[in-house]
Every structure is written in structure tokens, then in C-alpha cells.
Amino acid sequence: MKLDRVVVQHVDHDETSQAVVESLVTIGHTTGALVGAEYLETDEGIETF
């Protein structure tokens, strides 16, 4: 199995969302997947990512 990409489309500004984003970024880097963000409309969402 190969993970090609991890894309975050919505992030809430709370501890759970931050932990999930950190985990996804770690998984992406570990597997060599492209990590990106789409449609993060708020500064808080972008900051969390």
C-alpha cells in the first residue's frame, strides 16, 4: 500500500483538530506522501495547519 497524498480541507481551532493535523502531517512525511491544504478559509485554520 502506498499513500500518495494527505489533504486537509477543514480545520477547527481546537486541541483535537491540531492533534489530528499533526498526526496527518507525520504520516505524510513518514510515507513520502504529498501533504497539502485546500480551502482553509480562516486564518485560524491556516495557523492550525
PDBQT receptor file of N, H, CA, C and O in Angstrom, charges set to zero:
ATOM      1  N   MET A   1       0.848  -1.174   0.000  1.00  0.00    +0.000 N 
ATOM      2  CA  MET A   1       0.000   0.000   0.000  1.00  0.00    +0.000 C 
ATOM      3  C   MET A   1       0.893   1.237   0.000  1.00  0.00    +0.000 C 
ATOM      4  O   MET A   1       1.904   1.289   0.700  1.00  0.00    +0.000 OA
ATOM      5  N   LYS A   2       0.506   2.224  -0.790  1.00  0.00    +0.000 N 
ATOM      6  H   LYS A   2      -0.316   2.182  -1.359  1.00  0.00    +0.000 HD
ATOM      7  CA  LYS A   2       1.246   3.482  -0.831  1.00  0.00    +0.000 C 
ATOM      8  C   LYS A   2       0.265   4.635  -0.660  1.00  0.00    +0.000 C 
ATOM      9  O   LYS A   2      -0.771   4.698  -1.322  1.00  0.00    +0.000 OA
ATOM     10  N   LEU A   3       0.605   5.518   0.218  1.00  0.00    +0.000 N 
ATOM     11  H   LEU A   3       1.446   5.467   0.756  1.00  0.00    +0.000 HD
ATOM     12  CA  LEU A   3      -0.193   6.720   0.431  1.00  0.00    +0.000 C 
ATOM     13  C   LEU A   3       0.380   7.810  -0.458  1.00  0.00    +0.000 C 
ATOM     14  O   LEU A   3       1.540   8.195  -0.308  1.00  0.00    +0.000 OA
ATOM     15  N   ASP A   4      -0.434   8.309  -1.389  1.00  0.00    +0.000 N 
ATOM     16  H   ASP A   4      -1.376   7.997  -1.511  1.00  0.00    +0.000 HD
ATOM     17  CA  ASP A   4       0.043   9.313  -2.338  1.00  0.00    +0.000 C 
ATOM     18  C   ASP A   4      -0.040  10.730  -1.797  1.00  0.00    +0.000 C 
ATOM     19  O   ASP A   4       0.874  11.532  -1.989  1.00  0.00    +0.000 OA
ATOM     20  N   ARG A   5      -1.152  11.037  -1.111  1.00  0.00    +0.000 N 
ATOM     21  H   ARG A   5      -1.895  10.385  -0.956  1.00  0.00    +0.000 HD
ATOM     22  CA  ARG A   5      -1.309  12.407  -0.634  1.00  0.00    +0.000 C 
ATOM     23  C   ARG A   5      -2.222  12.455   0.579  1.00  0.00    +0.000 C 
ATOM     24  O   ARG A   5      -3.094  11.608   0.774  1.00  0.00    +0.000 OA
ATOM     25  N   VAL A   6      -1.988  13.467   1.373  1.00  0.00    +0.000 N 
ATOM     26  H   VAL A   6      -1.279  14.155   1.214  1.00  0.00    +0.000 HD
ATOM     27  CA  VAL A   6      -2.830  13.794   2.516  1.00  0.00    +0.000 C 
ATOM     28  C   VAL A   6      -3.273  15.233   2.307  1.00  0.00    +0.000 C 
ATOM     29  O   VAL A   6      -2.436  16.128   2.187  1.00  0.00    +0.000 OA
ATOM     30  N   VAL A   7      -4.584  15.466   2.263  1.00  0.00    +0.000 N 
ATOM     31  H   VAL A   7      -5.263  14.739   2.361  1.00  0.00    +0.000 HD
ATOM     32  CA  VAL A   7      -5.111  16.808   2.029  1.00  0.00    +0.000 C 
ATOM     33  C   VAL A   7      -6.061  17.170   3.160  1.00  0.00    +0.000 C 
ATOM     34  O   VAL A   7      -7.001  16.433   3.457  1.00  0.00    +0.000 OA
ATOM     35  N   VAL A   8      -5.810  18.294   3.777  1.00  0.00    +0.000 N 
ATOM     36  H   VAL A   8      -5.046  18.893   3.536  1.00  0.00    +0.000 HD
ATOM     37  CA  VAL A   8      -6.678  18.807   4.833  1.00  0.00    +0.000 C 
ATOM     38  C   VAL A   8      -7.569  19.877   4.220  1.00  0.00    +0.000 C 
ATOM     39  O   VAL A   8      -7.078  20.823   3.604  1.00  0.00    +0.000 OA
ATOM     40  N   GLN A   9      -8.889  19.726   4.388  1.00  0.00    +0.000 N 
ATOM     41  H   GLN A   9      -9.288  18.957   4.889  1.00  0.00    +0.000 HD
ATOM     42  CA  GLN A   9      -9.815  20.684   3.790  1.00  0.00    +0.000 C 
ATOM     43  C   GLN A   9     -10.535  21.537   4.818  1.00  0.00    +0.000 C 
ATOM     44  O   GLN A   9     -11.039  22.607   4.477  1.00  0.00    +0.000 OA
ATOM     45  N   HIS A  10     -10.597  21.103   6.039  1.00  0.00    +0.000 N 
ATOM     46  H   HIS A  10     -10.188  20.233   6.316  1.00  0.00    +0.000 HD
ATOM     47  CA  HIS A  10     -11.259  21.895   7.080  1.00  0.00    +0.000 C 
ATOM     48  C   HIS A  10     -10.566  21.614   8.403  1.00  0.00    +0.000 C 
ATOM     49  O   HIS A  10     -10.305  20.461   8.744  1.00  0.00    +0.000 OA
ATOM     50  N   VAL A  11     -10.274  22.657   9.134  1.00  0.00    +0.000 N 
ATOM     51  H   VAL A  11     -10.486  23.594   8.857  1.00  0.00    +0.000 HD
ATOM     52  CA  VAL A  11      -9.626  22.509  10.434  1.00  0.00    +0.000 C 
ATOM     53  C   VAL A  11     -10.353  23.387  11.439  1.00  0.00    +0.000 C 
ATOM     54  O   VAL A  11     -10.509  24.590  11.229  1.00  0.00    +0.000 OA
ATOM     55  N   ASP A  12     -10.795  22.779  12.527  1.00  0.00    +0.000 N 
ATOM     56  H   ASP A  12     -10.669  21.801  12.697  1.00  0.00    +0.000 HD
ATOM     57  CA  ASP A  12     -11.332  23.556  13.639  1.00  0.00    +0.000 C 
ATOM     58  C   ASP A  12     -10.163  23.993  14.508  1.00  0.00    +0.000 C 
ATOM     59  O   ASP A  12      -9.135  23.317  14.558  1.00  0.00    +0.000 OA
ATOM     60  N   HIS A  13     -10.316  25.110  15.185  1.00  0.00    +0.000 N 
ATOM     61  H   HIS A  13     -11.151  25.659  15.144  1.00  0.00    +0.000 HD
ATOM     62  CA  HIS A  13      -9.230  25.637  16.011  1.00  0.00    +0.000 C 
ATOM     63  C   HIS A  13      -9.393  25.120  17.438  1.00  0.00    +0.000 C 
ATOM     64  O   HIS A  13      -9.775  25.859  18.346  1.00  0.00    +0.000 OA
ATOM     65  N   ASP A  14      -9.096  23.846  17.610  1.00  0.00    +0.000 N 
ATOM     66  H   ASP A  14      -8.785  23.246  16.872  1.00  0.00    +0.000 HD
ATOM     67  CA  ASP A  14      -9.164  23.242  18.938  1.00  0.00    +0.000 C 
ATOM     68  C   ASP A  14      -8.056  22.199  19.059  1.00  0.00    +0.000 C 
ATOM     69  O   ASP A  14      -7.384  21.876  18.079  1.00  0.00    +0.000 OA
ATOM     70  N   GLU A  15      -7.874  21.680  20.261  1.00  0.00    +0.000 N 
ATOM     71  H   GLU A  15      -8.419  21.942  21.057  1.00  0.00    +0.000 HD
ATOM     72  CA  GLU A  15      -6.770  20.750  20.504  1.00  0.00    +0.000 C 
ATOM     73  C   GLU A  15      -6.902  19.468  19.696  1.00  0.00    +0.000 C 
ATOM     74  O   GLU A  15      -5.902  18.937  19.212  1.00  0.00    +0.000 OA
ATOM     75  N   THR A  16      -8.126  18.962  19.542  1.00  0.00    +0.000 N 
ATOM     76  H   THR A  16      -8.939  19.393  19.935  1.00  0.00    +0.000 HD
ATOM     77  CA  THR A  16      -8.322  17.727  18.790  1.00  0.00    +0.000 C 
ATOM     78  C   THR A  16      -7.928  17.910  17.331  1.00  0.00    +0.000 C 
ATOM     79  O   THR A  16      -7.226  17.070  16.768  1.00  0.00    +0.000 OA
ATOM     80  N   SER A  17      -8.369  18.992  16.721  1.00  0.00    +0.000 N 
ATOM     81  H   SER A  17      -8.939  19.675  17.178  1.00  0.00    +0.000 HD
ATOM     82  CA  SER A  17      -8.018  19.254  15.322  1.00  0.00    +0.000 C 
ATOM     83  C   SER A  17      -6.516  19.421  15.154  1.00  0.00    +0.000 C 
ATOM     84  O   SER A  17      -5.938  18.914  14.192  1.00  0.00    +0.000 OA
ATOM     85  N   GLN A  18      -5.888  20.118  16.071  1.00  0.00    +0.000 N 
ATOM     86  H   GLN A  18      -6.357  20.530  16.853  1.00  0.00    +0.000 HD
ATOM     87  CA  GLN A  18      -4.442  20.299  15.997  1.00  0.00    +0.000 C 
ATOM     88  C   GLN A  18      -3.727  18.958  16.083  1.00  0.00    +0.000 C 
ATOM     89  O   GLN A  18      -2.765  18.723  15.352  1.00  0.00    +0.000 OA
ATOM     90  N   ALA A  19      -4.186  18.079  16.967  1.00  0.00    +0.000 N 
ATOM     91  H   ALA A  19      -4.968  18.270  17.561  1.00  0.00    +0.000 HD
ATOM     92  CA  ALA A  19      -3.564  16.764  17.112  1.00  0.00    +0.000 C 
ATOM     93  C   ALA A  19      -3.752  15.929  15.846  1.00  0.00    +0.000 C 
ATOM     94  O   ALA A  19      -2.831  15.233  15.417  1.00  0.00    +0.000 OA
ATOM     95  N   VAL A  20      -4.940  15.997  15.249  1.00  0.00    +0.000 N 
ATOM     96  H   VAL A  20      -5.688  16.562  15.597  1.00  0.00    +0.000 HD
ATOM     97  CA  VAL A  20      -5.203  15.249  14.018  1.00  0.00    +0.000 C 
ATOM     98  C   VAL A  20      -4.320  15.760  12.886  1.00  0.00    +0.000 C 
ATOM     99  O   VAL A  20      -3.743  14.964  12.146  1.00  0.00    +0.000 OA
ATOM    100  N   VAL A  21      -4.208  17.073  12.744  1.00  0.00    +0.000 N 
ATOM    101  H   VAL A  21      -4.677  17.720  13.346  1.00  0.00    +0.000 HD
ATOM    102  CA  VAL A  21      -3.363  17.640  11.690  1.00  0.00    +0.000 C 
ATOM    103  C   VAL A  21      -1.910  17.233  11.897  1.00  0.00    +0.000 C 
ATOM    104  O   VAL A  21      -1.235  16.852  10.940  1.00  0.00    +0.000 OA
ATOM    105  N   GLU A  22      -1.419  17.308  13.124  1.00  0.00    +0.000 N 
ATOM    106  H   GLU A  22      -1.967  17.618  13.901  1.00  0.00    +0.000 HD
ATOM    107  CA  GLU A  22      -0.039  16.899  13.402  1.00  0.00    +0.000 C 
ATOM    108  C   GLU A  22       0.171  15.438  13.029  1.00  0.00    +0.000 C 
ATOM    109  O   GLU A  22       1.203  15.089  12.454  1.00  0.00    +0.000 OA
ATOM    110  N   SER A  23      -0.789  14.583  13.348  1.00  0.00    +0.000 N 
ATOM    111  H   SER A  23      -1.627  14.866  13.815  1.00  0.00    +0.000 HD
ATOM    112  CA  SER A  23      -0.681  13.163  13.009  1.00  0.00    +0.000 C 
ATOM    113  C   SER A  23      -0.674  12.952  11.499  1.00  0.00    +0.000 C 
ATOM    114  O   SER A  23       0.120  12.165  10.983  1.00  0.00    +0.000 OA
ATOM    115  N   LEU A  24      -1.564  13.660  10.785  1.00  0.00    +0.000 N 
ATOM    116  H   LEU A  24      -2.209  14.299  11.204  1.00  0.00    +0.000 HD
ATOM    117  CA  LEU A  24      -1.614  13.519   9.331  1.00  0.00    +0.000 C 
ATOM    118  C   LEU A  24      -0.324  13.988   8.671  1.00  0.00    +0.000 C 
ATOM    119  O   LEU A  24       0.156  13.361   7.727  1.00  0.00    +0.000 OA
ATOM    120  N   VAL A  25       0.231  15.076   9.159  1.00  0.00    +0.000 N 
ATOM    121  H   VAL A  25      -0.159  15.585   9.926  1.00  0.00    +0.000 HD
ATOM    122  CA  VAL A  25       1.495  15.569   8.605  1.00  0.00    +0.000 C 
ATOM    123  C   VAL A  25       2.607  14.560   8.868  1.00  0.00    +0.000 C 
ATOM    124  O   VAL A  25       3.431  14.306   7.989  1.00  0.00    +0.000 OA
ATOM    125  N   THR A  26       2.640  13.990  10.052  1.00  0.00    +0.000 N 
ATOM    126  H   THR A  26       1.971  14.196  10.766  1.00  0.00    +0.000 HD
ATOM    127  CA  THR A  26       3.645  12.972  10.380  1.00  0.00    +0.000 C 
ATOM    128  C   THR A  26       3.495  11.753   9.482  1.00  0.00    +0.000 C 
ATOM    129  O   THR A  26       4.485  11.240   8.960  1.00  0.00    +0.000 OA
ATOM    130  N   ILE A  27       2.262  11.287   9.298  1.00  0.00    +0.000 N 
ATOM    131  H   ILE A  27       1.458  11.704   9.722  1.00  0.00    +0.000 HD
ATOM    132  CA  ILE A  27       2.015  10.142   8.417  1.00  0.00    +0.000 C 
ATOM    133  C   ILE A  27       2.464  10.473   6.995  1.00  0.00    +0.000 C 
ATOM    134  O   ILE A  27       3.107   9.654   6.337  1.00  0.00    +0.000 OA
ATOM    135  N   GLY A  28       2.129  11.659   6.529  1.00  0.00    +0.000 N 
ATOM    136  H   GLY A  28       1.607  12.324   7.063  1.00  0.00    +0.000 HD
ATOM    137  CA  GLY A  28       2.532  12.059   5.183  1.00  0.00    +0.000 C 
ATOM    138  C   GLY A  28       4.034  12.064   5.009  1.00  0.00    +0.000 C 
ATOM    139  O   GLY A  28       4.550  11.544   4.019  1.00  0.00    +0.000 OA
ATOM    140  N   HIS A  29       4.736  12.645   5.959  1.00  0.00    +0.000 N 
ATOM    141  H   HIS A  29       4.317  13.067   6.763  1.00  0.00    +0.000 HD
ATOM    142  CA  HIS A  29       6.197  12.704   5.864  1.00  0.00    +0.000 C 
ATOM    143  C   HIS A  29       6.812  11.314   5.972  1.00  0.00    +0.000 C 
ATOM    144  O   HIS A  29       7.792  11.017   5.289  1.00  0.00    +0.000 OA
ATOM    145  N   THR A  30       6.252  10.464   6.818  1.00  0.00    +0.000 N 
ATOM    146  H   THR A  30       5.455  10.704   7.373  1.00  0.00    +0.000 HD
ATOM    147  CA  THR A  30       6.781   9.114   7.008  1.00  0.00    +0.000 C 
ATOM    148  C   THR A  30       6.608   8.260   5.758  1.00  0.00    +0.000 C 
ATOM    149  O   THR A  30       7.485   7.467   5.417  1.00  0.00    +0.000 OA
ATOM    150  N   THR A  31       5.486   8.421   5.080  1.00  0.00    +0.000 N 
ATOM    151  H   THR A  31       4.773   9.065   5.356  1.00  0.00    +0.000 HD
ATOM    152  CA  THR A  31       5.191   7.592   3.907  1.00  0.00    +0.000 C 
ATOM    153  C   THR A  31       5.637   8.224   2.597  1.00  0.00    +0.000 C 
ATOM    154  O   THR A  31       5.534   7.600   1.541  1.00  0.00    +0.000 OA
ATOM    155  N   GLY A  32       6.125   9.445   2.654  1.00  0.00    +0.000 N 
ATOM    156  H   GLY A  32       6.209   9.952   3.511  1.00  0.00    +0.000 HD
ATOM    157  CA  GLY A  32       6.536  10.131   1.439  1.00  0.00    +0.000 C 
ATOM    158  C   GLY A  32       5.377  10.721   0.659  1.00  0.00    +0.000 C 
ATOM    159  O   GLY A  32       5.520  11.062  -0.515  1.00  0.00    +0.000 OA
ATOM    160  N   ALA A  33       4.232  10.842   1.309  1.00  0.00    +0.000 N 
ATOM    161  H   ALA A  33       4.116  10.565   2.263  1.00  0.00    +0.000 HD
ATOM    162  CA  ALA A  33       3.047  11.386   0.644  1.00  0.00    +0.000 C 
ATOM    163  C   ALA A  33       3.138  12.904   0.551  1.00  0.00    +0.000 C 
ATOM    164  O   ALA A  33       3.812  13.556   1.347  1.00  0.00    +0.000 OA
ATOM    165  N   LEU A  34       2.453  13.437  -0.426  1.00  0.00    +0.000 N 
ATOM    166  H   LEU A  34       1.905  12.907  -1.073  1.00  0.00    +0.000 HD
ATOM    167  CA  LEU A  34       2.312  14.875  -0.566  1.00  0.00    +0.000 C 
ATOM    168  C   LEU A  34       1.337  15.351   0.500  1.00  0.00    +0.000 C 
ATOM    169  O   LEU A  34       0.238  14.810   0.622  1.00  0.00    +0.000 OA
ATOM    170  N   VAL A  35       1.724  16.348   1.264  1.00  0.00    +0.000 N 
ATOM    171  H   VAL A  35       2.616  16.788   1.165  1.00  0.00    +0.000 HD
ATOM    172  CA  VAL A  35       0.858  16.898   2.309  1.00  0.00    +0.000 C 
ATOM    173  C   VAL A  35       0.445  18.294   1.885  1.00  0.00    +0.000 C 
ATOM    174  O   VAL A  35       1.292  19.134   1.580  1.00  0.00    +0.000 OA
ATOM    175  N   GLY A  36      -0.863  18.543   1.866  1.00  0.00    +0.000 N 
ATOM    176  H   GLY A  36      -1.551  17.861   2.114  1.00  0.00    +0.000 HD
ATOM    177  CA  GLY A  36      -1.327  19.850   1.427  1.00  0.00    +0.000 C 
ATOM    178  C   GLY A  36      -2.610  20.255   2.104  1.00  0.00    +0.000 C 
ATOM    179  O   GLY A  36      -3.241  19.478   2.820  1.00  0.00    +0.000 OA
ATOM    180  N   ALA A  37      -2.971  21.474   1.860  1.00  0.00    +0.000 N 
ATOM    181  H   ALA A  37      -2.458  22.106   1.278  1.00  0.00    +0.000 HD
ATOM    182  CA  ALA A  37      -4.207  22.025   2.416  1.00  0.00    +0.000 C 
ATOM    183  C   ALA A  37      -4.988  22.677   1.289  1.00  0.00    +0.000 C 
ATOM    184  O   ALA A  37      -4.415  23.321   0.410  1.00  0.00    +0.000 OA
ATOM    185  N   GLU A  38      -6.296  22.504   1.324  1.00  0.00    +0.000 N 
ATOM    186  H   GLU A  38      -6.762  21.981   2.038  1.00  0.00    +0.000 HD
ATOM    187  CA  GLU A  38      -7.177  23.125   0.344  1.00  0.00    +0.000 C 
ATOM    188  C   GLU A  38      -8.319  23.796   1.077  1.00  0.00    +0.000 C 
ATOM    189  O   GLU A  38      -8.840  23.263   2.057  1.00  0.00    +0.000 OA
ATOM    190  N   TYR A  39      -8.699  24.939   0.611  1.00  0.00    +0.000 N 
ATOM    191  H   TYR A  39      -8.277  25.372  -0.185  1.00  0.00    +0.000 HD
ATOM    192  CA  TYR A  39      -9.905  25.613   1.087  1.00  0.00    +0.000 C 
ATOM    193  C   TYR A  39      -9.879  25.963   2.570  1.00  0.00    +0.000 C 
ATOM    194  O   TYR A  39     -10.934  26.012   3.201  1.00  0.00    +0.000 OA
ATOM    195  N   LEU A  40      -8.719  26.205   3.135  1.00  0.00    +0.000 N 
ATOM    196  H   LEU A  40      -7.861  26.165   2.622  1.00  0.00    +0.000 HD
ATOM    197  CA  LEU A  40      -8.659  26.657   4.528  1.00  0.00    +0.000 C 
ATOM    198  C   LEU A  40      -8.935  28.148   4.512  1.00  0.00    +0.000 C 
ATOM    199  O   LEU A  40      -8.045  28.953   4.238  1.00  0.00    +0.000 OA
ATOM    200  N   GLU A  41     -10.174  28.507   4.807  1.00  0.00    +0.000 N 
ATOM    201  H   GLU A  41     -10.896  27.853   5.029  1.00  0.00    +0.000 HD
ATOM    202  CA  GLU A  41     -10.638  29.873   4.585  1.00  0.00    +0.000 C 
ATOM    203  C   GLU A  41     -10.323  30.837   5.718  1.00  0.00    +0.000 C 
ATOM    204  O   GLU A  41     -10.308  32.049   5.506  1.00  0.00    +0.000 OA
ATOM    205  N   THR A  42     -10.074  30.329   6.899  1.00  0.00    +0.000 N 
ATOM    206  H   THR A  42     -10.086  29.344   7.071  1.00  0.00    +0.000 HD
ATOM    207  CA  THR A  42      -9.858  31.228   8.024  1.00  0.00    +0.000 C 
ATOM    208  C   THR A  42      -8.391  31.246   8.423  1.00  0.00    +0.000 C 
ATOM    209  O   THR A  42      -7.668  30.273   8.205  1.00  0.00    +0.000 OA
ATOM    210  N   ASP A  43      -7.959  32.343   9.000  1.00  0.00    +0.000 N 
ATOM    211  H   ASP A  43      -8.546  33.133   9.177  1.00  0.00    +0.000 HD
ATOM    212  CA  ASP A  43      -6.588  32.433   9.491  1.00  0.00    +0.000 C 
ATOM    213  C   ASP A  43      -6.336  31.391  10.570  1.00  0.00    +0.000 C 
ATOM    214  O   ASP A  43      -5.237  30.845  10.657  1.00  0.00    +0.000 OA
ATOM    215  N   GLU A  44      -7.351  31.107  11.400  1.00  0.00    +0.000 N 
ATOM    216  H   GLU A  44      -8.244  31.551  11.329  1.00  0.00    +0.000 HD
ATOM    217  CA  GLU A  44      -7.188  30.106  12.453  1.00  0.00    +0.000 C 
ATOM    218  C   GLU A  44      -6.942  28.724  11.851  1.00  0.00    +0.000 C 
ATOM    219  O   GLU A  44      -6.097  27.973  12.338  1.00  0.00    +0.000 OA
ATOM    220  N   GLY A  45      -7.676  28.392  10.799  1.00  0.00    +0.000 N 
ATOM    221  H   GLY A  45      -8.363  29.002  10.404  1.00  0.00    +0.000 HD
ATOM    222  CA  GLY A  45      -7.480  27.102  10.148  1.00  0.00    +0.000 C 
ATOM    223  C   GLY A  45      -6.103  26.987   9.537  1.00  0.00    +0.000 C 
ATOM    224  O   GLY A  45      -5.451  25.949   9.652  1.00  0.00    +0.000 OA
ATOM    225  N   ILE A  46      -5.658  28.044   8.889  1.00  0.00    +0.000 N 
ATOM    226  H   ILE A  46      -6.187  28.888   8.795  1.00  0.00    +0.000 HD
ATOM    227  CA  ILE A  46      -4.325  28.055   8.288  1.00  0.00    +0.000 C 
ATOM    228  C   ILE A  46      -3.262  27.961   9.368  1.00  0.00    +0.000 C 
ATOM    229  O   ILE A  46      -2.287  27.226   9.214  1.00  0.00    +0.000 OA
ATOM    230  N   GLU A  47      -3.438  28.694  10.457  1.00  0.00    +0.000 N 
ATOM    231  H   GLU A  47      -4.230  29.291  10.582  1.00  0.00    +0.000 HD
ATOM    232  CA  GLU A  47      -2.479  28.660  11.558  1.00  0.00    +0.000 C 
ATOM    233  C   GLU A  47      -2.398  27.260  12.167  1.00  0.00    +0.000 C 
ATOM    234  O   GLU A  47      -1.309  26.778  12.477  1.00  0.00    +0.000 OA
ATOM    235  N   THR A  48      -3.549  26.610  12.338  1.00  0.00    +0.000 N 
ATOM    236  H   THR A  48      -4.434  27.001  12.086  1.00  0.00    +0.000 HD
ATOM    237  CA  THR A  48      -3.566  25.263  12.892  1.00  0.00    +0.000 C 
ATOM    238  C   THR A  48      -2.826  24.301  11.988  1.00  0.00    +0.000 C 
ATOM    239  O   THR A  48      -2.070  23.452  12.458  1.00  0.00    +0.000 OA
ATOM    240  N   PHE A  49      -3.049  24.437  10.655  1.00  0.00    +0.000 N 
ATOM    241  H   PHE A  49      -3.664  25.127  10.272  1.00  0.00    +0.000 HD
ATOM    242  CA  PHE A  49      -2.372  23.561   9.712  1.00  0.00    +0.000 C 
ATOM    243  C   PHE A  49      -0.886  23.807   9.740  1.00  0.00    +0.000 C 
ATOM    244  O   PHE A  49      -0.138  23.159   9.008  1.00  0.00    +0.000 OA
TER     245      PHE A  49
